[in-house]
């Protein structure tokens, strides 16, 4: 059974995990505060969390911190996501993209 500690533990323990999909997991709740102490999962590239009613902004912000290499995120059917949850992900993306974008620019 997947619950609120199952997702961060799976992401932290499975160092080679590249894709994770969770659909209609009613046992999933926002991550507990101690989840921030887990090791990041540098291998996770794709995460799909669909129609899990307890997954909210706290969990999404934690995903942004624990999964720095995330390139694909599907949040279909989630109703508890707010700007507070999306902002950390967008800030991390901006930090990653800005240096790469500058490499292609040339000054004349």
N, C-alpha and C positions, 0 to 999 in steps of 0.2 A: 504494500500500500504506500502510495506517495502522500506525504503530509508536509507541513511547513518546514520541517528539518530535512526532509528527503531531497529536495531540489538542491539546496546549497551543499549538502553533504555529497551528493552525487557529482556535482560540478567540481567540488574541491578534491575529492578522492580519485576520481577518474581522470587522471592527468592526460590521457590520450583521447578523451571524448571530443568528437568534432561536431556531432549533431545530436540534438535532443528535442524530442517532440512530446508534449503533454496535452492531451485532449480530454476535456470533461473530468478533470481530477477534482472532485468535490472536497477532498481532504486537504487540499493546498490552501494555506493561509499566508498572510504576509510574513516575511522572514522575521525571526526573533532577533533582537539586538546583538546577540552573540555571533550571529552569522558573519558579521564584519571581521571577526577574528580568523576566519577560514582562509586558506591559501587560494590565490587566484587560479583560475583555470585558463591557462594561456592557449590551450588547444581548441576550445569551443569556438566554432565559426558560425553555427546556425542554431537558433533557438526558436521553437514554436510553442507557444502556450496559448491554447485555444479553449474558450468557454470554461475556464476554471474560475468559478465565482469568487473565491477568496483571495485570488492573486491581485494585489493592488500596487499602489505607487511606491510603498516602502520596499517591496520585493523588486520592483523594476529598477529602482535606484541602486539596490544591492547588486543586481545583475550587471549593471554598468560598471561597478567597482570590481566584481569578481571575474568578469569576462572581458578583458581588454581587447581581445582579438575578434570580437563578435562582428560579423559582417551582415548577417541576415537575422531579422527579428520579426516574428509574426505574433501579433497580439490580438488576433481575431476573437470577437465575442467577449472581450474583457471590459467590464463596466466601471471598475474601480481605479482606473489609471487617470492621473491628473498631470498637470504641468510639472508638479513637484517630482513626479516619478520620471518624466521624460527629460527634464533639464539636465541631470547628471549624464545621461547617455549622449545628449546633443553636445554638451561641453566636451566630453571625451572625444567625440567624433571630430569636433572643430579643432581640437589640439592635434589630432592625427593628420587631418587633411591639410591644414594650413601650411606646415613645413613642406609637404610634398607638392603642393600647388606652386610654391615659390621656386621650386627647382626647375620648372619649365619656363620661367620668365627670364627674359634677357633685357638688360639695360643697353640702350643705344646712345 
